[in-house]
């Protein structure tokens, strides 16, 4: 379980847990595999934004 707020920790193909935009209030976690990294900055306080292989977009909370 790594820090999902540091871009260098996240690579395409990694299994991650993210929070989708519509789930930010509840904090509901969605699991998936990173297709691409959407955040360009090296860090983000709420987690790096990624797109999963199924097309869903959210911020990384945990890395497996």
C-alpha positions as CSV (number, residue, x, y, z in Angstrom):
1,X,0.0,0.0,0.0
2,X,1.9,3.0,-1.3
3,X,1.1,6.7,-1.3
4,X,-1.3,7.5,-4.2
5,X,-0.6,11.3,-4.0
6,X,2.9,10.9,-5.6
7,X,2.9,10.5,-9.4
8,X,6.2,8.6,-9.5
9,X,4.6,5.8,-7.5
10,X,2.0,5.1,-10.1
11,X,2.6,3.3,-13.4
12,X,0.3,2.0,-16.1
13,X,-0.8,-1.6,-15.4
14,X,-0.7,-1.2,-11.6
15,X,-3.7,-2.4,-9.5
16,X,-5.0,0.5,-7.5
17,X,-8.0,1.6,-5.4
18,X,-9.5,4.9,-6.5
19,X,-12.3,7.2,-5.4
20,X,-14.5,8.2,-8.3
21,X,-15.6,11.9,-8.7
22,X,-19.2,10.9,-7.8
23,X,-18.0,9.0,-4.8
24,X,-15.9,11.7,-3.2
25,X,-18.5,12.5,-0.6
26,X,-19.0,8.9,0.6
27,X,-15.3,7.8,0.0
28,X,-16.5,4.7,-1.8
29,X,-13.5,2.8,-3.2
30,X,-13.3,1.3,-6.7
31,X,-10.6,-1.2,-7.6
32,X,-9.0,-1.4,-11.0
33,X,-5.9,-1.3,-13.2
34,X,-4.4,1.9,-14.4
35,X,-4.7,2.6,-18.1
36,X,-3.3,6.1,-18.1
37,X,-2.2,8.8,-15.7
38,X,-4.2,12.1,-16.0
39,X,-2.5,14.3,-13.4
40,X,0.6,16.1,-14.9
41,X,2.0,17.5,-11.7
42,X,4.4,15.3,-9.6
43,X,2.1,15.3,-6.5
44,X,-1.5,16.0,-5.7
45,X,-2.9,16.3,-2.1
46,X,-6.0,14.3,-2.9
47,X,-4.3,11.6,-5.0
48,X,-3.1,11.4,-8.6
49,X,-6.0,11.2,-11.1
50,X,-6.0,8.1,-13.3
51,X,-8.1,6.4,-15.9
52,X,-8.7,2.7,-15.3
53,X,-8.8,0.0,-18.1
54,X,-12.6,0.0,-17.8
55,X,-12.7,3.8,-18.6
56,X,-13.5,5.0,-15.1
57,X,-11.6,8.1,-13.8
58,X,-10.7,8.8,-10.2
59,X,-8.0,9.7,-7.7
60,X,-5.7,7.0,-6.4
61,X,-6.0,6.2,-2.7
62,X,-4.0,2.9,-2.5
63,X,-1.6,1.1,-4.7
64,X,-1.2,-2.7,-4.6
